[in-house]
Amino acid sequence: MKTHYSTIIIGAGSVGMATGYYLGEKGIDTLLLDTNTPPHENGSHHGQTRLIRHAVGEGENYIPLILRAQELWNELEEKSDKKLFYKTGTVLAGAKDSEFINKSQDVARKFSLNLEKLSLKEFEENMPFFSIPKNFTGYYEPSSGVLLNEKIIEAYKTLIKKQNVHFQPDSKVNNITPSLKGNIVETDNQTYYADKVIVTAGAWIKQFTDQLNLNLPIQTVRKTFGWFSTKNSIYTHLHFPCFYFNFENQKYYGFPSINGSGIKIGRNDSEQNIYPDDMKNDFGKYKRDKADLELFAKKYIPKISDYFNYGKACMITKTPDKDFIIDKHPYFDNIIIAGGFSGHGFKYSSVIGEILRDLIMEKKIDFDISPFSITRASLIS
């Protein structure tokens, strides 16, 4: 059995799988390791759908990344010959003093992105399924939409079979021993050796950064989302857009019904701290899990509020400033850390995979990744 690789990737979720694919494209001898068999429901990448917007409210640094990510998603559709993205458009609505909405508006203006302001009358005429309060402001981004996250991971898995990439699922990594001459990666069943290692372990990333003597303030939290049944064709992706609502310090997002799935709604600001190994898909553990989603639907999409079907829970991992970590280890430059994707990372995972490939190959990075430095002030305790 082969035990030495040029690069080992620890964690084969969204970012790890994308990175493996882009390394494989360049013929880099790569091993992908994961405790589970992605896609699965024990981490952060499940739930059928992810929202991709271009006028993102996370900051200007993310705009070049998201535009390249969209190009790569379109390329992946072509190469895999699978439907992975639905351009449904996205409604952005909320209080006029919403910092998130105002930042989205600012970056749209600066980068000439198509973000159309909607009047209350335009909402009523063109999007009658929403109930929008008179004190809300609203925008529509026609180029954005839905990524089918689980199908994307399956697409990457299929493509890497044709590359110089070895995928070893159900293989828990217990220890990384770094060295400037190489790295030792120990799993439950095998010991591997790698010239370079990329840690993209999602919710489990802190156990590895701690092991590598990096005391990073990374926090893992529980998130919930659920589906509302509807047979009305007006709620399908052909008519109903994605949406993101921000009001009274609350953030809700959602998706149209795709292939009969029902409308999906999630709350983005509600969270409970969790230790990853204790996490279960335990939707309903707290009374608010279902109640929050039903309350939002009743107020803003009232015709579906009585049709809650089922919900799920997942984990996200965030840094104090909610920016990503994409950087080499400060003492071992043959180890790269990528994580803290804060619940908004999936849509960027394609371009992050490309960036990690270039870091491994020591190529010039096309983007400014200094805001994602592992030694930035907000990460130093």
ROBA-734726 format. One record per residue: y, x, z of N, C-alpha, C in turn. Coordinates in steps of 0.02 Angstrom, whole numbers, plus 50000, padded with zeros to 5 digits. Layout:
     n_v     n_u     n_w    ca_v    ca_u    ca_w     c_v     c_u     c_w
       Y       X       Z       Y       X       Z       Y       X       Z
...
This chain:
     n_v     n_u     n_w    ca_v    ca_u    ca_w     c_v     c_u     c_w
   49940   50042   50000   50000   50000   50000   50062   50044   50000
   50110   50027   49958   50172   50065   49953   50213   50056   50017
   50239   50110   50044   50278   50106   50106   50347   50138   50101
   50362   50173   50047   50427   50205   50040   50466   50173   49982
   50529   50155   49997   50571   50122   49948   50640   50155   49947
   50673   50148   49891   50741   50172   49887   50786   50132   49934
   50778   50064   49931   50818   50020   49974   50774   49966   50005
   50783   49955   50069   50752   49898   50103   50806   49850   50125
   50796   49786   50110   50842   49732   50131   50808   49692   50186
   50841   49688   50243   50813   49651   50300   50847   49583   50302
   50810   49531   50284   50837   49463   50280   50843   49442   50208
   50801   49395   50187   50799   49373   50117   50824   49302   50109
   50879   49286   50145   50911   49222   50136   50958   49225   50076
   51014   49191   50080   51058   49186   50022   51085   49254   50000
   51115   49292   50046   51144   49357   50028   51089   49408   50014
   51037   49410   50055   50984   49458   50044   50949   49449   49977
   50935   49386   49959   50901   49372   49897   50945   49390   49837
   51010   49373   49842   51056   49391   49788   51061   49467   49780
   51063   49502   49836   51068   49575   49833   51006   49605   49802
   50948   49579   49821   50886   49603   49791   50886   49594   49716
   50911   49537   49694   50914   49523   49622   50959   49572   49585
   51018   49584   49612   51065   49628   49577   51044   49702   49581
   51010   49721   49634   50980   49789   49636   50924   49794   49585
   50884   49741   49580   50829   49740   49532   50853   49745   49461
   50910   49713   49447   50939   49718   49380   50952   49790   49359
   50969   49831   49408   50984   49901   49394   50923   49947   49403
   50865   49916   49414   50804   49955   49419   50795   49992   49485
   50834   49973   49537   50828   50006   49602   50765   49983   49638
   50725   50029   49659   50662   50015   49694   50678   49984   49761
   50664   49919   49769   50689   49880   49825   50633   49840   49858
   50636   49836   49925   50591   49793   49964   50633   49742   50002
   50615   49679   49995   50647   49624   50031   50600   49601   50087
   50625   49602   50149   50584   49581   50206   50616   49520   50239
   50574   49472   50259   50600   49414   50295   50547   49388   50343
   50570   49364   50401   50524   49337   50452   50490   49274   50427
   50524   49236   50384   50498   49173   50358   50486   49180   50283
   50476   49123   50250   50470   49121   50178   50529   49080   50150
   50583   49112   50130   50640   49075   50104   50623   49039   50039
   50656   48981   50027   50701   48946   50072   50662   48911   50128
   50693   48909   50187   50660   48878   50245   50714   48845   50288
   50694   48812   50342   50740   48775   50384   50752   48809   50451
   50737   48874   50456   50744   48909   50520   50807   48952   50523
   50851   48945   50475   50910   48986   50473   50972   48948   50453
   51009   48976   50406   51074   48948   50387   51077   48922   50316
   51025   48931   50276   51033   48916   50205   51000   48851   50183
   50978   48809   50230   50945   48748   50208   50994   48690   50206
   50971   48631   50185   51014   48573   50183   51032   48550   50112
   50998   48577   50063   51002   48553   49993   51065   48573   49955
   51124   48566   49986   51186   48575   49949   51236   48618   49988
   51279   48652   49949   51336   48688   49977   51397   48675   49933
   51454   48672   49964   51517   48660   49929   51547   48725   49904
   51569   48726   49842   51608   48783   49817   51675   48758   49794
   51728   48783   49826   51797   48771   49806   51827   48838   49787
   51879   48836   49746   51912   48897   49723   51978   48909   49759
   52015   48856   49772   52077   48863   49811   52059   48860   49885
   52024   48912   49909   51997   48910   49976   52051   48925   50028
   52043   48895   50086   52092   48903   50139   52079   48961   50186
   52029   49002   50170   52013   49058   50214   52060   49118   50205
   52098   49118   50151   52146   49172   50141   52144   49201   50071
   52197   49237   50054   52204   49265   49987   52149   49314   49969
   52123   49350   50019   52071   49400   50005   52009   49370   49974
   51999   49305   49984   51938   49273   49961   51942   49247   49889
   52003   49241   49862   52010   49211   49796   51976   49251   49741
   51988   49317   49735   51951   49354   49683   51876   49351   49692
   51853   49348   49755   51782   49344   49768   51753   49278   49744
   51787   49223   49759   51759   49158   49741   51760   49146   49666
   51810   49173   49632   51812   49165   49559   51756   49205   49525
   51741   49264   49551   51685   49303   49525   51619   49269   49544
   51615   49243   49604   51554   49209   49625   51538   49151   49578
   51588   49112   49558   51576   49056   49513   51550   49081   49446
   51577   49136   49420   51551   49164   49358   51477   49182   49365
   51460   49212   49422   51391   49232   49433   51344   49173   49441
   51368   49118   49472   51327   49058   49478   51313   49029   49408
   51364   49030   49366   51355   49005   49298   51304   49049   49260
   51308   49114   49270   51260   49160   49238   51189   49147   49264
   51183   49135   49329   51117   49123   49358   51086   49060   49329
   51126   49008   49319   51101   48948   49286   51071   48964   49218
   51107   49004   49180   51083   49021   49113   51019   49062   49115
   51017   49112   49159   50960   49157   49161   50898   49123   49190
   50908   49077   49235   50850   49043   49267   50831   48979   49229
   50876   48956   49186   50866   48893   49150   50854   48835   49198
   50894   48834   49252   50889   48781   49302   50959   48756   49319
   50963   48691   49334   51027   48662   49355   51040   48682   49427
   51094   48721   49438   51108   48747   49504   51178   48728   49529
   51220   48702   49484   51289   48685   49501   51309   48620   49466
   51339   48575   49505   51368   48514   49478   51444   48516   49488
   51481   48513   49433   51554   48514   49437   51579   48443   49451
   51578   48425   49513   51598   48357   49534   51672   48352   49550
   51705   48409   49560   51772   48409   49587   51769   48398   49663
   51824   48416   49696   51827   48409   49769   51893   48379   49790
   51890   48329   49834   51949   48300   49866   51963   48338   49930
   52025   48359   49938   52048   48391   49999   52101   48346   50030
   52088   48322   50090   52134   48272   50120   52141   48283   50194
   52199   48264   50219   52210   48270   50291   52283   48267   50311
   52295   48286   50372   52363   48284   50399   52409   48331   50360
   52472   48312   50354   52519   48352   50316   52531   48421   50347
   52520   48427   50413   52530   48491   50446   52466   48531   50452
   52414   48512   50415   52350   48547   50416   52359   48618   50389
   52345   48667   50431   52351   48737   50410   52303   48752   50353
   52242   48725   50357   52192   48737   50305   52215   48710   50237
   52240   48649   50237   52263   48619   50175   52323   48657   50147
   52369   48675   50191   52429   48711   50168   52412   48779   50140
   52362   48813   50169   52341   48878   50143   52307   48869   50075
   52269   48816   50068   52237   48802   50003   52290   48791   49950
   52342   48754   49968   52396   48740   49921   52433   48805   49903
   52444   48848   49952   52479   48911   49941   52441   48957   49893
   52375   48964   49904   52337   49009   49860   52329   48980   49790
   52325   48914   49786   52321   48882   49720   52383   48897   49679
   52441   48894   49712   52504   48909   49678   52507   48983   49659
   52489   49027   49704   52494   49099   49691   52446   49123   49637
   52386   49094   49635   52335   49117   49587   52328   49070   49527
   52374   49023   49521   52374   48975   49465   52308   48937   49460
   52284   48912   49516   52223   48873   49519   52241   48799   49513
   52196   48761   49484   52209   48690   49472   52194   48649   49534
   52246   48634   49571   52240   48592   49631   52292   48537   49624
   52268   48477   49606   52313   48421   49590   52331   48380   49651
   52395   48371   49662   52416   48328   49718   52405   48255   49701
   52378   48217   49749   52363   48147   49738   52407   48104   49783
   52438   48054   49753   52475   48005   49793   52425   47954   49822
   52449   47916   49870   52406   47864   49900   52385   47814   49846
   52431   47799   49801   52415   47752   49747   52360   47780   49701
   52364   47845   49687   52313   47877   49645   52244   47877   49679
   52244   47887   49745   52181   47881   49782   52152   47812   49775
   52194   47762   49785   52170   47692   49783   52144   47673   49714
   52178   47698   49661   52158   47680   49593   52098   47719   49568
   52095   47783   49583   52044   47827   49554   51986   47842   49600
   51996   47834   49666   51943   47849   49713   51939   47795   49766
   51921   47735   49746   51921   47678   49792   51869   47682   49847
   51822   47728   49841   51770   47734   49893   51797   47765   49957
   51855   47800   49953   51887   47829   50012   51939   47782   50041
   51946   47783   50107   52000   47748   50140   52046   47802   50169
   52105   47810   50138   52150   47865   50156   52210   47838   50194
   52223   47862   50254   52282   47839   50293   52347   47858   50257
   52398   47819   50270   52463   47830   50237   52495   47896   50256
   52478   47923   50315   52509   47986   50336   52471   48048   50313
   52419   48038   50272   52380   48095   50246   52411   48122   50182
   52399   48185   50170   52414   48214   50105   52347   48229   50071
   52346   48228   50004   52283   48237   49970   52289   48277   49906
   52235   48313   49890   52232   48354   49829   52163   48346   49798
   52160   48362   49734   52096   48359   49698   52089   48423   49658
   52031   48457   49666   52017   48518   49629   51960   48503   49580
   51974   48493   49516   51924   48470   49469   51871   48521   49451
   51884   48586   49459   51837   48637   49438   51783   48653   49489
   51789   48626   49549   51742   48643   49604   51684   48593   49606
   51639   48603   49654   51583   48557   49658   51526   48579   49702
   51465   48564   49681   51405   48570   49722   51361   48627   49698
   51341   48671   49744   51289   48720   49732   51225   48695   49764
   51169   48699   49728   51104   48680   49755   51073   48742   49787
   51087   48752   49851   51073   48815   49884   50999   48833   49886
   50956   48786   49901   50885   48802   49906   50856   48818   49837
   50880   48783   49786   50857   48797   49718   50883   48864   49693
   50941   48884   49717   50969   48949   49699   50924   49004   49727
   50903   48998   49789   50859   49049   49818   50793   49051   49780
   50767   48993   49761   50705   48991   49722   50716   49025   49654
   50775   49015   49624   50789   49046   49559   50790   49121   49565
   50823   49147   49616   50823   49219   49628   50752   49245   49638
   50712   49209   49677   50643   49231   49691   50603   49236   49626
   50612   49188   49583   50575   49188   49519   50596   49248   49476
   50661   49262   49474   50687   49315   49431   50668   49384   49456
   50666   49394   49522   50651   49462   49547   50577   49481   49536
   50535   49431   49521   50465   49447   49507   50459   49490   49444
   50510   49486   49401   50510   49524   49338   50545   49592   49347
   50568   49607   49407   50606   49667   49419   50567   49716   49464
   50600   49773   49478   50570   49823   49522   50586   49806   49595
   50574   49743   49614   50588   49718   49681   50524   49690   49711
   50510   49710   49772   50450   49686   49807   50474   49640   49864
   50446   49581   49867   50465   49532   49917   50408   49522   49965
   50422   49534   50030   50371   49527   50082   50394   49475   50133
   50375   49411   50122   50394   49359   50171   50349   49362   50232
   50366   49322   50282   50326   49317   50344   50313   49386   50373
   50365   49427   50373   50360   49496   50396   50420   49511   50441
   50410   49503   50505   50464   49510   50554   50479   49584   50566
   50543   49602   50559   50565   49670   50573   50581   49676   50647
   50551   49725   50679   50561   49735   50751   50608   49791   50767
   50611   49841   50723   50651   49899   50740   50673   49937   50678
   50735   49963   50681   50760   50008   50630   50778   50074   50664
   50750   50128   50640   50767   50194   50666   50806   50231   50612
   50872   50239   50623   50913   50270   50572   50909   50346   50573
   50921   50375   50516   50924   50447   50510   50963   50464   50447
   51000   50518   50448   51037   50538   50389   50989   50559   50333
   50927   50573   50350   50877   50593   50300   50836   50534   50275
   50846   50476   50305   50808   50417   50287   50802   50370   50346
   50771   50313   50337   50766   50262   50389   50695   50236   50396
   50677   50221   50458   50611   50193   50472   50620   50119   50491
   50584   50076   50457   50587   50004   50470   50518   49980   50491
   50513   49956   50553   50449   49936   50580   50444   49860   50583
   50391   49832   50554   50377   49761   50558   50316   49750   50602
   50297   49687   50610   50237   49671   50650   50174   49703   50620
   50173   49712   50554   50111   49733   50521   50115   49800   50486
   50175   49827   50477   50180   49887   50435   50242   49926   50453
   50241   49991   50442   50299   50034   50448   50320   50056   50378
   50385   50048   50364   50412   50066   50298   50465   50120   50306
   50478   50153   50250   50528   50206   50249   50576   50191   50191
   50640   50203   50203   50690   50188   50151   50746   50238   50152
   50769   50256   50092   50828   50299   50088   50888   50262   50115
   50892   50197   50099   50948   50156   50121   50923   50088   50145
   50960   50060   50192   50942   49995   50220   51003   49949   50219
   50992   49886   50200   51043   49835   50204   51020   49782   50254
   51061   49768   50304   51044   49717   50353   51083   49653   50336
   51047   49603   50313   51077   49537   50298   51036   49484   50334
   51031   49491   50399   50983   49451   50438   51012   49385   50463
   51069   49364   50438   51096   49299   50457   51107   49292   50532
   51079   49239   50561   51089   49226   50632   51058   49279   50677
   51014   49320   50650   50981   49372   50689   51015   49440   50680
   51072   49442   50648   51102   49506   50634   51123   49544   50696
   51143   49508   50748   51167   49542   50808   51113   49583   50842
   51051   49560   50839   50998   49599   50871   50990   49667   50837
   51005   49669   50771   51000   49732   50736   51062   49775   50745
   51121   49745   50747   51181   49784   50759   51181   49813   50830
   51156   49774   50878   51149   49801   50946   51101   49860   50947
   51046   49852   50911   50995   49904   50907   51023   49968   50875
   51071   49959   50830   51102   50015   50795   51166   50039   50830
   51172   50022   50894   51227   50044   50937   51296   50020   50912
   51297   49960   50886   51360   49928   50866   51369   49866   50909
   51414   49869   50956   51425   49813   51001   51475   49765   50970
   51450   49724   50923   51494   49680   50885   51496   49610   50916
   51555   49580   50921   51562   49513   50951   51543   49458   50901
   51480   49456   50883   51455   49406   50835   51426   49348   50874
   51442   49288   50854   51420   49228   50890   51382   49182   50843
   51325   49157   50867   51286   49109   50828   51293   49039   50858
   51308   48990   50816   51320   48923   50840   51280   48873   50800
   51269   48815   50830   51231   48761   50800   51278   48713   50763
   51258   48693   50703   51296   48645   50664   51251   48587   50643
   51281   48529   50629   51242   48470   50610   51271   48437   50548
   51228   48403   50512   51247   48364   50453   51195   48310   50442
   51214   48259   50403   51168   48203   50393   51180   48168   50327
   51133   48125   50309   51135   48089   50245   51140   48014   50257
   51180   47981   50215   51189   47908   50217   51160   47880   50152
   51113   47834   50158   51080   47806   50100   51128   47761   50061
   51122   47763   49996   51161   47717   49954   51127   47711   49886
   51123   47651   49861   51094   47638   49795   51147   47626   49742
   51210   47624   49764   51265   47611   49718   51279   47674   49677
   51278   47668   49612   51287   47725   49568   51356   47757   49574
   51404   47721   49603   51471   47748   49610   51472   47809   49657
   51420   47816   49699   51417   47871   49747   51377   47931   49721
   51355   47928   49659   51318   47985   49631   51368   48039   49608
   51340   48097   49591   51382   48153   49570   51419   48140   49505
   51401   48087   49470   51435   48069   49408   51504   48038   49422
   51514   48011   49482   51576   47976   49498   51608   47999   49563
   51568   48017   49612   51592   48031   49679   51601   48107   49688
   51659   48130   49711   51670   48202   49718   51646   48229   49785
   51644   48295   49790   51638   48326   49856   51704   48313   49893
   51704   48325   49959   51766   48314   49996   51769   48359   50057
   51831   48372   50078   51844   48411   50138   51905   48380   50172
   51895   48354   50234   51948   48320   50271   51966   48363   50332
   52031   48372   50344   52055   48410   50402   52111   48371   50436
   52098   48350   50499   52147   48310   50536   52132   48317   50610
   52184   48316   50650   52177   48317   50724   52128   48372   50747
   52134   48431   50716   52090   48488   50732   52017   48474   50718
   52003   48426   50676   51935   48411   50655   51926   48425   50581
   51867   48448   50562   51852   48464   50492   51785   48433   50473
   51787   48391   50423   51726   48360   50396   51721   48376   50321
   51661   48381   50298   51650   48394   50226   51592   48351   50203
   51584   48345   50136   51529   48305   50112   51517   48311   50038
   51463   48278   50017   51437   48284   49949   51416   48216   49922
   51418   48209   49856   51392   48148   49826   51316   48145   49830
   51289   48088   49813   51216   48080   49810   51191   48113   49745
   51144   48159   49754   51115   48194   49696   51040   48179   49695
   51018   48152   49639   50947   48133   49631   50922   48088   49687
   50965   48041   49708   50946   47992   49759   50946   48017   49830
   50977   48075   49842   50976   48104   49910   51018   48064   49960
   51069   48028   49936   51117   47996   49980   51177   48041   49990
   51230   48013   50018   51291   48051   50032   51280   48095   50093
   51295   48158   50087   51288   48205   50143   51356   48217   50175
   51358   48214   50242   51419   48227   50280   51404   48276   50336
   51449   48324   50345   51442   48371   50400   51508   48380   50436
   51504   48400   50499   51565   48417   50536   51568   48492   50545
   51625   48522   50523   51629   48594   50520   51658   48626   50582
   51688   48587   50627   51719   48617   50686   51678   48606   50749
   51628   48564   50745   51587   48548   50804   51531   48600   50810
   51525   48631   50868   51475   48683   50874   51456   48696   50947
   51394   48716   50956   51369   48737   51021   51338   48806   51013
   51352   48851   51059   51322   48918   51056   51246   48913   51060
   51212   48956   51024   51139   48954   51021   51111   49024   51014
   51054   49035   51044   51017   49098   51032   50969   49084   50975
   50970   49124   50922   50933   49106   50861   50859   49089   50872
   50825   49126   50915   50754   49113   50924   50740   49047   50959
   50792   49018   50990   50783   48953   51024   50801   48894   50979
   50827   48909   50920   50851   48856   50876   50793   48818   50845
   50800   48752   50847   50753   48708   50813   50793   48658   50772
   50762   48629   50723   50796   48577   50684   50795   48513   50726
   50840   48513   50777   50838   48462   50829   50896   48413   50825
   50910   48389   50765   50964   48340   50758   50951   48281   50804
   51003   48261   50840   50995   48206   50888   50988   48230   50959
   50986   48296   50968   50982   48324   51036   51043   48303   51077
   51101   48299   51043   51162   48276   51076   51183   48210   51046
   51209   48165   51087   51229   48099   51063   51281   48103   51007
   51323   48154   51010   51376   48160   50961   51351   48180   50892
   51289   48206   50887   51262   48228   50822   51270   48173   50769
   51243   48115   50786   51246   48059   50739   51312   48022   50745
   51337   48014   50806   51398   47974   50817   51458   48002   50780
   51466   48068   50779   51523   48099   50744   51522   48082   50670
   51464   48087   50639   51459   48074   50567   51471   48001   50552
   51443   47956   50593   51453   47884   50581   51526   47865   50592
   51558   47895   50641   51629   47879   50654   51673   47901   50596
   51659   47960   50569   51697   47983   50511   51687   47936   50451
   51623   47920   50437   51608   47876   50381   51642   47808   50388
   51639   47781   50448   51668   47715   50459   51743   47714   50445
   51776   47770   50461   51848   47772   50454   51870   47790   50383
   51832   47834   50349   51856   47861   50285   51812   47843   50224
   51749   47825   50235   51707   47801   50180   51671   47739   50207
   51707   47687   50223   51680   47631   50263   51620   47595   50233
   51612   47593   50168   51558   47555   50139   51489   47587   50149
   51487   47650   50171   51422   47682   50182   51406   47689   50256
   51452   47671   50300   51446   47688   50371   51385   47657   50405
   51359   47602   50379   51301   47569   50411   51234   47594   50384
   51236   47646   50343   51175   47667   50309   51154   47739   50326
   51166   47760   50388   51144   47827   50408   51068   47831   50401
   51044   47885   50369   50973   47892   50356   50941   47944   50402
   50961   48007   50396   50933   48058   50440   50980   48118   50443
   50971   48161   50492   51013   48220   50500   50973   48282   50512
   51007   48339   50508   50975   48404   50521   51024   48449   50557
   50997   48501   50588   51038   48551   50622   51023   48619   50591
   51074   48662   50591   51064   48730   50567   51107   48777   50607
   51104   48842   50592   51143   48892   50627   51193   48925   50580
   51251   48942   50607   51296   48987   50571   51314   49044   50619
   51336   49099   50590   51353   49158   50630   51423   49179   50612
   51465   49187   50662   51535   49200   50648   51563   49258   50689
   51615   49288   50662   51652   49340   50696   51713   49308   50729
   51748   49343   50774   51806   49313   50807   51861   49290   50758
   51872   49327   50704   51923   49308   50656   51895   49267   50598
   51829   49254   50600   51793   49214   50550   51791   49247   50481
   51809   49311   50477   51801   49348   50416   51733   49382   50415
   51709   49397   50355   51643   49427   50346   51641   49498   50373
   51580   49524   50379   51568   49595   50388   51530   49619   50326
   51560   49664   50289   51528   49695   50231   51548   49769   50232
   51506   49811   50260   51527   49880   50270   51467   49925   50286
   51478   49990   50276   51428   50039   50297   51432   50049   50372
   51376   50067   50401   51374   50086   50472   51422   50144   50482
   51464   50143   50534   51514   50197   50543   51484   50266   50554
   51420   50270   50575   51389   50335   50588   51333   50352   50539
   51305   50301   50509   51250   50311   50461   51269   50276   50396
   51295   50313   50348   51319   50280   50287   51263   50260   50240
   51200   50271   50261   51144   50245   50222   51118   50179   50250
   51156   50149   50296   51141   50082   50321   51203   50038   50310
   51192   49981   50280   51247   49934   50265   51235   49870   50304
   51288   49845   50334   51286   49783   50373   51324   49729   50335
   51292   49671   50327   51325   49614   50294   51309   49551   50333
   51360   49519   50362   51346   49460   50402   51410   49427   50427
   51400   49383   50476   51457   49347   50504   51489   49301   50452
   51448   49266   50414   51474   49228   50358   51502   49159   50378
   51502   49144   50443   51546   49094   50472   51542   49024   50443
   51485   49006   50414   51478   48938   50388   51511   48926   50321
   51543   48977   50293   51573   48968   50226   51550   49023   50179
   51495   49056   50196   51474   49114   50157   51430   49100   50096
   51394   49044   50095   51346   49036   50041   51379   49039   49973
   51435   49007   49965   51467   49005   49899   51486   49074   49874
   51492   49122   49919   51509   49191   49901   51447   49236   49893
   51389   49210   49908   51330   49254   49914   51313   49291   49850
   51327   49261   49792   51314   49295   49729   51356   49358   49723
   51422   49351   49735   51466   49409   49727   51456   49459   49784
   51437   49436   49843   51422   49483   49897   51361   49525   49879
   51311   49493   49848   51253   49530   49824   51272   49584   49775
   51319   49568   49731   51343   49617   49681   51379   49675   49716
   51421   49658   49766   51458   49709   49803   51409   49755   49841
   51359   49726   49874   51311   49767   49911   51272   49812   49864
   51256   49788   49805   51224   49831   49755   51268   49892   49739
   51333   49879   49729   51378   49934   49712   51387   49983   49770
   51386   49957   49832   51388   50002   49890   51326   50046   49892
   51268   50018   49879   51206   50057   49878   51209   50111   49824
   51235   50092   49766   51238   50138   49709   51299   50184   49712
   51340   50175   49765   51400   50215   49775   51447   50211   49715
   51452   50150   49689   51498   50136   49634   51564   50110   49661
   51616   50113   49620   51681   50086   49639   51675   50011   49646
   51700   49984   49702   51698   49912   49715   51758   49880   49680
   51746   49825   49645   51798   49792   49607   51844   49749   49651
   51829   49744   49715   51867   49700   49759   51890   49739   49821
   51941   49713   49853   51964   49742   49916   51921   49714   49972
   51877   49755   49998   51834   49732   50053   51856   49760   50120
   51915   49791   50122   51940   49818   50185   51948   49765   50240
   51965   49701   50223   51968   49650   50276   51901   49637   50309
   51846   49660   50278   51779   49647   50304   51750   49710   50337
   51794   49756   50355   51773   49819   50386   51740   49807   50454
   51690   49847   50467   51653   49841   50530   51692   49872   50588
   51745   49909   50571   51786   49941   50624   51855   49909   50630
   51865   49849   50602   51930   49816   50608   51943   49797   50681
   52007   49788   50696   52028   49778   50765   51992   49721   50800
   51982   49665   50766   51953   49606   50798   51879   49615   50816
   51847   49666   50790   51777   49678   50806   51766   49734   50857
   51820   49768   50874   51813   49823   50922   51824   49796   50992
   51774   49800   51033   51778   49773   51102   51822   49816   51146
